[in-house]
């Protein structure tokens, strides 16, 4: 029997964190031949994750260039995959989430009449400009895809509202699978500065990098953190600063003078997950951290106006605080001072998965291609 050729295409650090566990799962399935193609949309940060999971790509488009644009990324992925598909035509292409790599890879699969599977399907903010360009990337990828692996029931309902009702599987989120392999009590950080933090005291992990926050919103975030750090010298703020030149410049402009703010380079996946498991709380505009931190029992303040992950807000693990300076300070102070509120958020049930999403996706693929008897039982948050 010929194996099912499943090509996984990804190009950024967040995609890699969520797709690498799936690669490892598919490698264990005799009926499936996994093929890994990376675009290199993010180069250094992508390579960190590949190395951590000991994955060597079969194809590497290596598209990243200085000052790259959305147009250049899209066109390079389309042209690069044209050649890859001609060399090794898969039965299905799996893409993840909402990156430009995902949309372009899905479009390339459609152009070549190759089935497309969308991992982390159905997330919606319902505002095409926020997050930008991610919202339209995932909407358009969803229209192209033949299989939809939705993390939650709410994601499936979003697809249903758009008329997408066939081959939709609720799997949980693969990032929870990743946490099972990356977080360890005896972990020693590769970033040595993190080994010398007293985690028995209040430590806050923060990230801020989204395009829609560039300008005044980003300045507000940095000013809020600077004020919090000044008013609470006993709290350590750890900020792995994104490689974006704008983010780098803004972070250093407002936070260089704060002795209890650690501005460090972007962390590898193992360092990031393990510090997240040890901190008091998380402040972020990231999507992935909204899923990861609740799984580790950490309250999250979302530095955005909306989220495409409302399940955590409903569950109580996440609060949307926006990008207003005073709002950020107010919500952070409440988590420092109101222990009853803090513990409610900390103990809320994580709605995003049980660590078996990759196994469900594998079983659903086998069912779709006629080599499995039935699809996987759907994930239901307890």
Secondary structure, DSSP 8 states (H G I E B T S, - for coil): ---EEEEEEE-SHHHHHHHHHHHHHHTT-TTEEEEEEE--SSSHHHHHHHHHTT---SEE-----TT--HHHHHHHHHHHHHHHHHHS--SEEEEETT-HHHHHHHHHHHHTT-EEEEEEE----S-TTSSTTHHHHHHHHHHH-SEEEESSHHHHHHHHHTT--SSEEE---HHHHHHHHH--TT---SSGGGGGS-TTS-EEEEE---GGGTTHHHHHHHHHHHHHHHH-TT-EEEEEE-S-HHHHHHHHHHHTT-TTEEEEE---HHHHHHHHTTSSEEEES-SHHHHHHHHTT-EEEE-SS--S-HHHHHHTSEEE--S-HHHHHHHHHHHHH-HHHHHHHHHS---S--S-HHHHHHHHHHHHTTSSSS--------
